[in-house]
Amino acid sequence: MVKYKDEILDRTFAALSDPTRRALLARLGEQETLSVSELAAPFPISLPAVMKHLDVLTDAGLIVREKSGRTVACRLTAQPMEQAMNWLNRYAQFWSDNLDRLAAFVEKDPWPTQPSTPVPAAQKAQPNVQASRSRAGSARGQKKSTPPGRKPSS
């Protein structure tokens, strides 16, 4: 069994859980490097908010920031994402194998299209209806309530 470092996976999935961070990563996937201001441009949030998102992505190891003069450039790193994909692929393989076995079972022993024993006509005409125990004998009426926030007047 492959061993995974849980804290790296935890940070990766936590970073990927936010739609803004995923959008930042998508933008970095389109271009090799972007400055922080270029990354922040299309988002309706402040630059400090973008910086906080970039901190989370940096802590997860998903991006690297490089300072050149007054400009901070960001670029995508693949290693944590690769580990997360390997983890997810293990479960994708598990489900694929199980669904293949289910398909083979269903194809091998298909359900009959008609009942194996004929049902008498008298039984077809009268459906077997029984009262539910939970509602049988319950003679309570509906509970009357007042609208929320109002107290009944005396």
N, C-alpha and C positions, 0 to 999 in steps of 0.2 A: 504494500500500500504506500502511496506517495505521501510524504509528510509535508504539511504546509505550515508556515509560520502564521499562527492565528492573528497576531497583532497586525501584521502587514495586510492580511486579508480584511481584517476589521476596518483598518484605516482606509483601504481601497474602496470597500463597499460603502462606508460612511461618506467618503468624498463623492462617490458616484450617485448617492441617494438624492442629491439636490439637483433640480433641473437647470439652475443657473450654472453650476459647476460643470454639468454635462455639456451645456452649450459652450462654455469657455473651452473645454477640451475639444469639442467639435471644430471650433474656429481654429484652434492650434493644429488640428489634424489637416486642415485645408492649406495652411501655410507653415513653413518650417519654423519661423520665429515671428513673434509680434511683440511690440512694446505694450506695456501695461495700458497706456492711454488708447492704443489701437484696439486692444482687447475689450476695453470698457465702453468704447464708443456706441455700439448698438444697444446697450442695456439701459433700461430706465431706472437704474440705481446709481447711487453716488460712487465716486472713485474709492473712498474708504471702504464701502461695502464690497466692491470688486476686490480690493486688496485683501479683505478678510477671506473671501472665497479662494483667492490665490494662495493664501497662507495654508488653508486646509489642503489644497491640491499639492502644495510643496511638501507639507508634512507627510502626506500619503505617498510621496515619491512619484507622483504622476506628471509633475512638471519640474523644470529647472529654471531658475531665474539667474540671469547674468547681467551685471551692471557694467555699462560702458559710458563713462562720463556721468551725465545726469539722466540717461535713459536706462530703464530696466527692461530687458527683453526676456520673454518667456518662450520655452520650447517644450514640446511633449517628450516624455520618456515612457518607454513601453514595458519595462520590466515588471512593475506591480500589476499592470493590466494583463500581462501574459500569465502571471501566476493566478490571477482571478479567473481568466479564461480556462486555464487547465483545471481549476477546481470546478467550474461550471460544466466543463466537458465531461468530467467524471459522472456527474449526475445526468447529463444528457444521454450518455451511453447507457446508464442504468435504466432510464425510462424507455429508451429506444429498444433495448433488449426485452424488457417486460412487455411492451406493446407488441413487439414482434411475436412473442410467445402467445399473447392473447389472440392475435390475429390468426396464428396457426391453429390454436385451439378452436376458434369459432369456425374456421374454414373446414377443419377436420370433422366436426360434429355440429352441423348446422341445425338450427331450430326447426322443428316440423312446421309446415305451413298450415296443417289441419290437425285438430286433436286426434290422438291415436285411438281413443274410445269414443263412440258416438254418444252424444248427450240426448236423452229422451226429450221429446217435444214438450211434454208436460213440465219438465224442469226448466226448459228454455222460456216458457210462457210466464212462470212465476219466479221472479228473482228472489234470492234468499237475503232478506233485509232484516238485520237485527239492530236493536237500539244500542247505542254506545253506553257502556256502564257509567262513564263519567257524566253523561247528561241525563241518564235515566233517573227519574224520581226527583229531578231538580225543578222545583216549582218557583224558584226565585225570579223576580222580575228584574228588569234592568235597573242598575243603580243610577239614581239621578244625582247629578253633580252641578256645581255652579261653575261659571267660567273662571279661569285662573285669575287670581288677584282680587276677586270680589268675595265678600263675606255675605252670607244670607242675612236678610233683614228679619228681625224678630217681630 
